[in-house]
Amino acid sequence: MIPAMAANGLSVVIPTLNAGATLAACLAALADAREGGFLSEIIVVDGGSTDDTVAVATAAGVRVIAAPAGRGRQLAEGGRTAAGGWLLFLHADTRLAAGWAWAAAAFMAAPENAARAAVFRFALHDDGPAARRLERIVAWRCRVLALPYGDQGLLIGRGFYDGLGGFKPLPLMEDVDIVRRIGRRRLTMLEATALTSAARYRRAGYLKRSARNLACLGLYFLGVPPAAIARIYG
């Protein structure tokens, strides 16, 4: 059973750029909630894909809009376009695990959460020990530093989102930027998992990619402009 539609509707916003390999699984994980009426809309914000991303989204019957490439810009455009009273921002290489809709519904039903936001637990689609180590590191980062990343999703009420100024059109670190504006005391970890593709970690190597991510985060906190960090990130 899927919970009834959230008050004022729930919009899911998914930024994409050549995400055809993972988007179908991301959308499939939302299918039951969509068919059950819990979701009012799914918006794919495409940044100019040259693969079959748009075809995958169209075949799934979701709304597709175009925006300049750059996750921050795409998320900002999706947030402006979405009609729901609640917004769920989700990466195209992330699949929400069973039970996510109930966890989200419980959060949305609590009146005090109108001025709070929530993220999902981080997990990687990889059975290896390196993936488990990284999951533990991310759990520590979320618990101690209150710094979840965008691959953990972001569930937030429209009024709170607009009051924060929404996502900034940054080329990188848009997730860290908005989480810092939300603040530790207004951020909750849901009892549900966001399972993210490990392809980019396997491709670059877990240690190398994690070190690069940490270096970029450090540069951001040192005040280096996100555009400059993006050139390092690649």
HELIX and SHEET records of a PDB file:
HELIX    1   1 GLY A   20  ALA A   28  1                                   9    
HELIX    2   2 ALA A   31  GLU A   35  1                                   5    
HELIX    3   3 THR A   53  ALA A   59  1                                   7    
HELIX    4   4 ARG A   71  THR A   81  1                                  11    
HELIX    5   5 TRP A  100  ALA A  109  1                                  10    
HELIX    6   6 PRO A  111  ALA A  115  5                                   5    
HELIX    7   7 PRO A  129  TRP A  140  1                                  12    
HELIX    8   8 ARG A  141  LEU A  145  3                                   5    
HELIX    9   9 GLY A  150  GLN A  152  5                                   3    
HELIX   10  10 ARG A  158  LEU A  164  1                                   7    
HELIX   11  11 GLU A  174  ILE A  182  1                                   9    
HELIX   12  12 ARG A  184  ARG A  186  5                                   3    
HELIX   13  13 ALA A  199  ALA A  204  1                                   6    
HELIX   14  14 TYR A  206  PHE A  221  1                                  16    
HELIX   15  15 PRO A  226  TYR A  233  1                                   8    
SHEET    1   A 8 ARG A  63  ALA A  66  0                                        
SHEET    2   A 8 GLU A  41  ASP A  46  1                                        
SHEET    3   A 8 LEU A  10  THR A  16  1                                        
SHEET    4   A 8 TRP A  86  PHE A  89  1                                        
SHEET    5   A 8 LEU A 154  GLY A 157 -1                                        
SHEET    6   A 8 ALA A 117  HIS A 125 -1                                        
SHEET    7   A 8 LEU A 187  SER A 197  1                                        
SHEET    8   A 8 THR A  94  LEU A  96 -1                                        
END                                                                             
